[in-house]
Amino acid sequence: MDQTFDMIAKTFQGLEQVLADELTALGAHDVLVGCRSVKFSGNKEMLYRANFGLQTAIRILKPIYTFSAHTVDEFYGNARKYDWATVMGLSHRFAVDAVVNSPYFNHSRYVALKLKDAIADQFRDRQGRRPFVDPQNPHIQLHVHVYNDTCTISLDSSGRSLHRRGYRQGHDVAPINEVLAAGMLRLAGFDGTCSLIDPMCGSGTIAIEAALMAYGIPPGIFRERFGFEHWFDFDPDLLQDIYNDDSMERQFDHQIIASDISRQAIEVATSNAKAAGLLRKISIEQRSIFDYAPPADQPGLVVTNPPYGERLKLDQMELFYKQLGDCFKQRYQGYNVWLITSNFEALKSFGLRPSRRIPLFNGELECTFQQYEMFSGSARDRAMQRAGHTDIEEGAVM
């Protein structure tokens, strides 16, 4: 039996439980939610599958060495005690990043530099030469996490961030991160059993991530390389078996619809969907949300990222959000509408009361991800639906 070891999956704040659920479904053990991370255990196959199949992970770390340090000299001395030749050789280019939350160390870059020095000095002493540091294209990526006096060094098995799926050919203004888009879809409850509409699709990321989910296509299928492929124990046959495993693929009998008023956005979304091999599985059209009537026979989910309005005046955005709220209320009866925005002031003009609010971050922007249930029927009917009555067939929400 393959050796089992601990791992850490990194994600965005607010998506920790979503990632934990993904890991559990994947077969990971000892799943424990942390802050922007989820700890779990598994074997080499689990490490490969986590990188290949998780939609809401940014990277997968394998801790290899933990020690205590209160000073920079102590950190350097303890770092030199590890036998670095067991994880890398002179031919490997390497890089180090660090996250520090400690009263003993006040600069993460300096901690990363001291680990680089410890590794280089050990190789120089033992083999007469040192491996090269390459922060852009390293073979071995190391991550240092310092909390108080506890220092943990991990191997980064992912290499480039896992949000870089490989299908993005271009992007529109303020594109949404792929991992965040996938997390939003899962938070909204999208599971491939209803239609999905993004009427302000931008680069098409939400629609593409929804299609991957709906058809059971792993996001790692587009990646050229993972970080673990440079490790001494890399098993190419195991990775090939995972690539060839189509057991998660499934039929999807609903629609994924993406549209945007911008011709440039639609061109980018089409290019990205084509690169993902999903052009025939997503309906992409140029049109304003205010000119579109969604399918009424099978209401589903709307997940969208409307303009935040950084370049527009507040009164313009308030008017836009009011019109947006009216549009959803009038045309999307029976739908569950979810939107993410950082424009909290303009959102006050939306005119609808959310049934759920989830704080998220889009890059550095603090956002809210909100659900609006578009009930149909009379005011009395809507009140009964909110109270949990399910005998009103007209008001059923998919």
C-alpha positions in Angstrom: 0.0 0.0 0.0 1.2 3.5 -0.9 2.4 5.6 2.0 -0.2 8.0 3.4 0.9 11.6 4.3 -0.5 14.9 5.2 -1.3 17.6 2.6 -2.7 21.2 2.6 -5.0 22.5 -0.1 -5.0 26.3 -0.4 -8.1 28.3 -1.5 -9.7 31.7 -1.2 -11.3 33.0 2.0 -15.0 31.9 2.1 -14.4 28.8 0.0 -12.9 26.5 2.6 -15.9 24.4 3.3 -16.6 24.1 -0.4 -13.1 22.8 -1.0 -13.4 20.4 2.0 -16.6 18.9 0.5 -14.7 18.5 -2.8 -11.8 16.7 -1.0 -14.2 14.4 0.8 -16.0 13.5 -2.4 -12.6 12.8 -3.9 -11.8 10.3 -1.2 -9.4 12.3 1.0 -9.1 11.4 4.7 -8.8 13.5 7.9 -10.3 16.6 6.2 -10.0 19.6 8.4 -11.0 23.2 7.5 -8.6 26.0 8.2 -8.3 29.6 7.2 -7.9 29.8 3.4 -6.8 26.2 3.5 -8.0 22.6 4.1 -5.7 19.9 5.6 -6.2 16.3 4.5 -4.3 13.1 4.1 -3.9 10.6 1.4 -1.3 8.8 -0.8 0.5 9.8 -4.0 -2.6 9.0 -6.1 -4.6 11.4 -3.9 -2.0 14.1 -4.4 -2.2 13.7 -8.1 -6.0 13.5 -8.2 -6.3 16.6 -6.0 -4.2 18.6 -8.4 -6.0 17.2 -11.4 -9.6 17.3 -10.2 -10.3 20.0 -7.6 -12.0 23.1 -8.9 -11.7 25.2 -5.8 -8.1 24.6 -4.9 -5.3 27.1 -5.7 -2.4 24.8 -4.9 -1.7 21.5 -3.0 1.2 21.6 -0.5 3.0 18.6 1.0 4.6 19.5 4.3 8.1 17.9 4.7 9.8 19.6 7.6 8.6 21.5 10.8 10.8 23.1 13.4 10.8 25.9 16.0 12.7 29.2 15.6 12.7 32.5 17.4 15.4 34.3 15.4 16.6 34.5 11.8 19.9 32.7 12.8 17.9 29.9 14.5 15.7 29.6 11.4 18.7 29.3 9.1 20.4 26.8 11.3 17.4 24.5 11.6 16.7 24.8 7.9 20.2 23.6 7.1 19.6 20.4 9.2 17.2 19.0 6.6 18.8 16.8 3.9 17.7 18.8 0.8 19.3 16.3 -1.5 16.4 14.0 -0.8 14.0 16.4 -2.6 16.1 18.1 -5.2 19.4 17.9 -7.1 21.9 20.3 -8.6 20.1 20.2 -11.9 16.9 21.4 -10.3 16.1 25.1 -10.4 14.2 26.1 -7.2 12.2 28.9 -5.7 10.8 29.8 -2.3 7.8 31.8 -1.1 6.8 32.5 2.4 3.8 33.5 4.6 4.7 34.8 8.0 2.4 35.6 11.0 4.8 35.8 13.8 6.2 38.3 16.4 9.7 36.9 15.8 9.9 37.5 12.1 8.6 40.7 10.4 9.4 40.1 6.7 8.3 37.1 4.7 10.8 37.8 1.9 13.6 37.7 4.3 12.5 34.4 5.7 12.3 33.0 2.1 15.8 34.4 1.4 17.2 32.7 4.5 15.8 29.3 3.4 17.3 29.8 -0.1 20.7 30.5 1.6 20.4 27.4 3.8 19.7 25.2 0.8 22.4 26.7 -1.3 25.0 26.6 1.5 24.3 23.0 2.2 24.7 21.9 -1.4 27.9 24.0 -1.7 29.4 22.4 1.4 28.5 18.9 0.4 28.8 18.9 -3.4 30.9 22.0 -4.2 28.1 23.7 -6.2 24.7 25.0 -5.6 21.4 24.7 -7.5 20.1 27.8 -9.3 17.3 29.9 -8.0 14.6 30.6 -10.6 11.4 32.3 -9.3 9.8 32.3 -12.7 10.1 28.7 -13.8 11.4 26.5 -11.0 11.5 22.8 -11.0 11.0 22.7 -7.2 8.8 25.2 -5.5 9.1 25.4 -1.7 6.6 27.1 0.6 7.5 28.4 4.1 4.7 29.0 6.6 5.7 30.6 9.9 3.1 30.9 12.7 4.5 32.3 16.0 7.6 30.2 16.4 6.5 27.2 14.3 8.1 27.0 10.9 6.7 24.5 8.3 8.4 23.9 5.0 6.3 22.3 2.2 6.8 21.1 -1.3 4.4 22.8 -3.7 3.0 20.0 -5.8 1.0 22.2 -8.2 3.6 24.5 -9.7 1.7 27.3 -11.3 -1.5 28.2 -9.5 -4.3 25.7 -10.2 -6.6 28.6 -11.2 -4.6 28.8 -14.4 -6.6 26.0 -16.0 -5.0 26.5 -19.4 -8.1 27.4 -21.4 -8.0 31.2 -21.0 -7.0 32.7 -24.3 -7.8 36.2 -23.3 -9.8 38.2 -20.8 -12.3 41.0 -20.6 -12.2 43.9 -18.1 -11.8 42.7 -14.5 -12.1 38.9 -15.2 -13.2 36.7 -12.4 -10.7 34.1 -11.1 -11.5 30.5 -12.2 -11.3 29.1 -8.7 -13.6 31.8 -7.4 -16.1 31.2 -10.3 -16.2 27.5 -9.5 -16.6 28.2 -5.8 -19.5 30.6 -6.5 -21.2 27.9 -8.6 -20.9 25.4 -5.8 -22.1 27.8 -3.1 -25.1 28.5 -5.3 -25.9 24.8 -5.4 -25.2 24.1 -9.0 -24.8 20.4 -9.5 -25.7 19.8 -13.1 -29.4 19.2 -12.5 -30.7 22.5 -13.8 -29.8 25.1 -16.4 -27.3 27.9 -15.7 -27.4 31.4 -17.0 -24.8 34.1 -16.8 -26.3 37.2 -18.6 -23.2 39.4 -18.0 -20.6 36.8 -18.8 -17.5 38.8 -19.5 -14.8 36.4 -20.4 -17.1 33.4 -20.0 -15.4 32.0 -16.9 -18.5 31.2 -14.9 -20.2 29.5 -17.8 -17.0 27.5 -18.7 -16.5 26.4 -15.0 -20.2 25.4 -14.9 -19.8 23.3 -18.1 -16.8 21.5 -16.6 -18.8 20.7 -13.5 -22.0 19.7 -15.4 -20.1 17.3 -17.8 -17.8 16.0 -15.1 -14.6 17.2 -16.8 -11.6 17.7 -14.5 -10.0 21.2 -14.7 -6.6 19.7 -14.8 -7.2 18.2 -18.2 -5.9 21.4 -19.8 -2.7 21.7 -17.8 0.6 21.2 -19.5 2.5 20.3 -16.3 2.2 20.0 -12.5 5.0 20.8 -10.0 5.2 17.1 -8.8 6.3 16.0 -12.3 9.8 17.2 -11.3 9.9 15.3 -8.0 12.2 12.3 -7.6 9.3 9.9 -7.0 7.2 11.1 -9.9 5.1 8.2 -11.3 4.2 9.1 -15.0 2.1 5.9 -15.4 -0.1 6.8 -12.4 -0.6 10.3 -13.8 -1.5 8.9 -17.2 -4.0 6.6 -15.6 -5.7 9.6 -13.9 -5.7 11.5 -17.2 -7.4 8.5 -18.9 -10.0 8.0 -16.2 -13.3 9.2 -17.6 -15.5 7.7 -14.8 -16.6 11.1 -13.7 -17.9 12.2 -17.1 -21.6 12.4 -17.4 -24.5 13.6 -19.6 -26.0 17.0 -19.1 -29.5 17.6 -20.3 -30.0 21.2 -19.5 -28.6 24.5 -20.9 -25.6 26.7 -20.0 -26.3 30.2 -21.5 -23.8 33.0 -21.5 -24.3 36.5 -22.9 -22.9 40.0 -22.6 -23.6 43.4 -24.2 -19.9 43.8 -25.2 -18.9 42.4 -28.5 -15.3 42.2 -27.2 -16.4 40.2 -24.2 -18.3 37.7 -26.4 -15.3 37.3 -28.7 -13.1 36.5 -25.7 -15.7 34.2 -24.1 -16.0 32.3 -27.4 -12.3 31.9 -27.7 -12.0 30.6 -24.2 -14.9 28.2 -24.6 -13.3 26.9 -27.8 -9.9 26.4 -26.1 -11.7 24.4 -23.4 -13.5 22.2 -26.0 -16.8 23.4 -24.7 -18.0 25.7 -27.5 -20.8 23.3 -28.5 -21.9 22.9 -24.9 -22.4 26.6 -24.1 -24.7 29.0 -25.8 -22.8 32.3 -26.1 -24.5 35.4 -27.6 -24.0 39.1 -27.7 -27.0 40.9 -26.1 -28.0 43.2 -23.3 -29.5 41.5 -20.2 -32.4 44.0 -20.6 -33.2 42.5 -24.0 -33.2 38.9 -23.0 -36.1 36.7 -21.8 -34.8 33.5 -20.1 -36.4 30.1 -20.6 -39.6 30.0 -18.5 -40.3 26.2 -18.8 -37.4 25.0 -16.7 -36.2 27.7 -14.4 -32.7 27.2 -13.0 -29.8 29.2 -11.6 -28.4 32.6 -12.5 -24.8 33.2 -11.4 -23.3 36.4 -12.6 -20.6 39.0 -12.0 -22.2 42.4 -12.9 -20.0 45.5 -13.5 -18.7 47.0 -10.2 -18.6 50.5 -11.7 -15.1 51.6 -10.7 -15.1 53.9 -13.7 -18.7 55.1 -13.4 -20.3 57.6 -11.0 -22.3 56.3 -8.1 -25.6 57.7 -9.4 -25.0 55.8 -12.7 -24.3 52.6 -11.0 -27.3 53.0 -8.6 -29.6 53.4 -11.7 -28.0 50.4 -13.3 -28.5 48.2 -10.2 -32.1 49.4 -9.9 -32.8 48.5 -13.5 -31.0 45.2 -13.0 -33.2 44.3 -9.9 -36.3 45.2 -11.9 -35.2 43.0 -14.8 -34.6 40.0 -12.6 -37.9 40.5 -10.7 -39.9 40.8 -13.9 -38.3 38.2 -16.2 -36.6 35.6 -14.0 -39.6 34.3 -12.0 -38.9 30.8 -10.7 -35.1 31.3 -10.9 -32.5 31.5 -8.1 -30.3 34.5 -8.9 -26.9 34.9 -7.4 -24.6 37.8 -8.0 -21.2 39.0 -6.7 -20.3 42.6 -6.3 -18.0 44.9 -4.4 -20.2 47.9 -5.0 -22.1 47.9 -1.7 -23.6 51.3 -2.2 -25.0 50.6 -5.6 -26.4 47.3 -4.3 -28.7 49.3 -2.0 -30.6 50.3 -5.1 -31.1 46.7 -6.3 -34.6 46.7 -4.8 -34.7 43.0 -3.8 -34.0 41.4 -0.4 -31.4 38.7 -0.5 -32.2 35.3 1.2 -28.5 34.7 1.7 -25.2 36.7 1.9 -21.7 35.2 1.7 -18.6 37.4 2.0 -16.0 36.6 -0.6 -13.0 38.3 -2.2 -12.4 38.9 -5.9 -8.7 39.5 -5.9 -8.2 42.3 -3.4 -11.8 43.5 -3.6 -14.0 42.7 -0.7 -17.3 41.4 -2.2 -20.7 40.0 -1.2 -22.2 37.0 -3.0 -25.9 37.2 -2.6 -28.9 34.9 -3.4 -32.3 36.2 -4.6 -35.2 33.8 -4.9 -37.4 35.0 -7.8 -40.8 33.7 -6.6 -43.7 33.9 -8.9 -47.4 34.4 -8.2 -49.1 36.8 -5.7 -47.6 38.4 -2.7 -49.5 35.8 -0.5 -48.0 33.0 -2.6 -44.5 34.4 -2.1 -45.0 34.7 1.6 -46.2 31.1 1.8 -43.1 29.9 -0.2 -40.8 31.8 2.1 -42.5 30.1 5.0 -41.7 26.8 3.5 -45.0 25.8 1.9 -44.4 23.6 -1.1 -48.0 23.1 -2.4 -47.9 26.0 -4.8 -46.8 24.4 -8.0 -46.6 27.7 -9.8 -44.0 29.1 -7.4 -41.7 26.1 -7.2 -38.0 27.1 -7.5 -35.6 24.8 -9.2 
